[in-house]
Amino acid sequence: MALVALQGRFGRFFPLWVRCAVVGLALSWMIAIGHWLLVETGQLPRIRTHMVVDADSSGQAIVEAIHCRITGLWPNEAPFLVDGYTTIAYGWPIANWGTVFRQRSTAFWQSGVDPVVAVDMRWLWPPGNLPDPYHPTLTLAARNAQCAAGGPCPRTLCFDAYQRYMPIFPLVGHSMLASVFYGLPFFAWYKWREVRRRRGHCASCGFERSTLPPLGPCPECGMSIRR
């Protein structure tokens, strides 16, 4: 019912494929948030979400350019330095929503991380014991146990500054694919209803109503559909 009302309200202004793409994009964001929650609670491995996405397909280059113009903080290309921009992505079946950070320092164990396009949730949900982005298979507890046992103790694993930042940045290329993936069923559903109406059937239940008033309720389901 809600989708039918939405179709009638916005159908005069936006084509069907645009509406379905918007619905698909919204669904993909909800699924990305679910993926993010599963990772932040330790249900899924963190290594699957830490990916530096190609700037051309993610739109990160545009974000970098705008942020650099405003702040004057350009990426440092010198070797062994980590000043620059990173995108961490979430989603299924492809990672299409993410967060954009600028990491600034001369060495990543001394670094500070500025969220450029992200929502900081640390005030509501303190960071947990997830692996460091530079050591995705080693948690803080495992590092401490390794150090206590006399094994190698990587000094680079100090904290995970990327934790508890909700993704709100749609990766351009991936989000377009996700919009098609999730929006296609709605497009097919709307088209099937249109075929039913053209055949003189109720768009909701398929009841034959060619002899009934076009705006009258369907005797079968009670739905009043404009033919």
C-alpha positions in Angstrom: 0.0 0.0 0.0 2.8 2.4 0.9 4.6 1.7 -2.3 1.4 2.2 -4.3 0.8 5.6 -2.6 4.4 6.6 -3.2 4.1 5.7 -6.9 1.0 7.7 -7.3 2.4 10.8 -5.5 5.8 11.0 -7.2 5.0 9.2 -10.5 4.0 12.4 -12.2 7.4 14.0 -11.5 9.9 11.1 -11.7 10.2 8.2 -14.2 9.7 4.7 -12.9 13.3 3.8 -13.2 14.4 6.8 -11.1 12.0 5.9 -8.3 13.1 2.3 -8.3 16.8 3.3 -8.4 16.2 5.6 -5.3 14.5 2.7 -3.5 17.3 0.4 -4.4 19.9 2.9 -3.2 18.0 3.3 0.1 17.8 -0.5 0.6 21.5 -0.9 -0.2 22.3 1.7 2.5 20.2 -0.1 5.1 22.1 -3.4 4.2 25.4 -1.6 4.4 24.5 -0.3 7.9 23.6 -3.9 8.9 27.0 -5.1 7.6 28.7 -2.3 9.5 26.9 -3.3 12.7 27.9 -7.0 12.2 31.5 -6.0 11.8 31.5 -3.6 14.8 30.0 -6.3 17.0 32.6 -8.8 15.9 30.2 -11.1 14.0 32.0 -10.6 10.7 35.8 -10.3 10.1 37.0 -6.8 9.9 39.4 -7.5 7.1 36.4 -7.8 4.7 35.4 -4.2 5.2 38.8 -2.5 5.2 39.4 -1.8 1.6 40.9 1.2 -0.1 38.5 1.7 -3.0 39.7 3.0 -6.3 39.2 6.8 -6.3 37.8 7.0 -9.8 34.9 4.5 -9.1 34.2 5.7 -5.5 34.1 9.4 -6.0 36.8 9.7 -3.3 38.9 11.9 -5.7 36.1 14.5 -5.7 35.9 14.4 -1.9 39.7 14.8 -1.7 39.7 17.8 -4.0 36.9 19.6 -2.1 38.4 18.9 1.3 41.9 19.9 0.2 40.6 23.1 -1.3 38.8 24.0 2.0 41.5 22.9 4.4 44.7 23.1 2.4 45.6 19.6 3.6 46.9 17.9 0.5 47.9 14.2 0.5 51.6 13.6 1.2 53.1 11.4 -1.5 56.5 11.0 0.2 57.6 7.4 0.9 56.8 5.9 4.3 54.3 8.6 5.1 50.6 7.9 5.5 49.1 11.4 5.1 46.3 10.8 2.7 42.7 9.8 2.2 41.2 6.4 2.8 37.8 4.9 2.0 36.4 2.0 4.1 33.4 0.4 2.5 30.5 -1.8 3.6 27.6 -3.5 1.9 26.4 -6.6 0.1 26.8 -8.2 -2.4 29.3 -5.4 -3.1 30.7 -2.8 -0.7 29.0 0.3 -1.9 28.6 2.6 1.1 31.6 3.8 3.1 33.4 6.4 5.2 36.1 8.7 4.0 39.0 9.6 6.4 42.1 11.6 6.2 44.9 10.1 8.1 47.7 12.5 9.1 51.1 11.8 10.6 54.6 10.8 9.8 54.0 7.2 11.0 50.7 5.5 11.3 51.2 4.5 15.0 51.3 8.2 15.8 48.6 9.2 13.5 45.3 11.1 14.0 42.3 10.4 11.8 39.9 13.0 10.6 36.6 11.8 9.4 35.8 13.7 6.2 32.5 11.9 5.2 31.3 9.8 8.2 29.1 9.9 11.3 31.0 9.6 14.5 29.1 7.1 16.8 31.8 6.8 19.5 29.9 9.1 21.9 27.0 6.6 21.8 28.9 3.4 21.3 32.5 3.2 22.6 35.0 1.4 20.4 35.5 -2.3 20.9 38.4 -4.8 20.6 38.6 -5.0 16.8 41.8 -5.4 14.8 43.8 -2.5 13.8 43.4 -1.6 10.0 47.1 -2.2 9.5 47.0 -5.6 11.3 43.6 -7.0 10.3 44.3 -10.5 11.8 45.6 -9.3 15.2 43.2 -7.9 17.9 44.4 -5.8 20.7 43.9 -8.6 23.2 45.9 -11.0 21.0 48.7 -8.4 20.7 48.9 -8.0 24.5 49.0 -11.8 24.9 51.7 -12.1 22.3 53.8 -9.4 24.0 53.3 -11.0 27.5 54.5 -14.3 26.1 57.7 -12.8 24.9 56.8 -12.9 21.2 57.0 -10.2 18.6 55.2 -7.1 19.9 54.3 -4.7 17.1 54.4 -1.2 18.4 52.2 -0.1 15.5 49.1 -1.6 17.0 47.9 1.1 19.5 44.3 1.9 18.7 41.8 1.6 15.9 40.8 5.1 15.0 38.4 3.9 12.4 35.9 2.3 14.8 32.4 3.4 15.3 32.1 5.7 12.3 28.8 5.0 10.4 29.1 4.9 6.6 27.1 7.6 4.8 29.1 8.0 1.6 27.8 6.2 -1.5 30.6 4.8 -3.6 29.6 6.0 -7.0 30.2 3.1 -9.3 29.3 0.4 -6.7 26.2 2.2 -5.6 24.9 2.4 -9.1 25.3 -1.4 -9.4 23.6 -1.9 -6.0 20.7 0.4 -7.0 20.1 -1.8 -10.1 20.4 -5.0 -8.0 17.9 -3.9 -5.4 15.7 -1.7 -7.5 15.1 -4.2 -10.3 12.6 -6.3 -8.4 10.5 -3.2 -7.7 10.7 -2.2 -11.3 9.5 -5.6 -12.4 6.7 -5.5 -9.8 5.5 -2.1 -11.0 5.6 -3.2 -14.6 3.6 -6.3 -13.8 0.9 -4.2 -12.2 0.8 -2.0 -15.3 0.4 -5.1 -17.5 -2.5 -6.2 -15.3 -4.2 -2.8 -15.6 -3.9 -2.8 -19.4 -5.5 -6.2 -19.5 -8.5 -4.9 -17.5 -7.5 -6.7 -14.3 -7.1 -5.4 -10.8 -3.5 -4.4 -10.4 -3.4 -5.6 -6.9 -4.9 -9.1 -7.0 -5.5 -9.8 -10.8 -9.3 -9.9 -10.5 -11.1 -9.4 -13.9 -12.6 -5.9 -13.6 -12.9 -4.7 -17.2 -16.7 -4.2 -16.8 -16.4 -2.4 -13.5 -16.0 1.4 -13.0 -12.4 2.5 -13.4 -12.3 4.1 -10.0 -14.5 1.7 -8.1 -13.2 -0.7 -5.5 -12.2 -4.2 -6.6 -14.8 -6.8 -5.4 -12.0 -9.2 -4.6 -9.5 -7.2 -2.6 -11.2 -3.9 -2.1 -8.4 -1.9 -3.8 -9.5 1.1 -5.8 -7.0 1.5 -8.7 -7.0 4.1 -11.4 -6.9 2.4 -14.7 
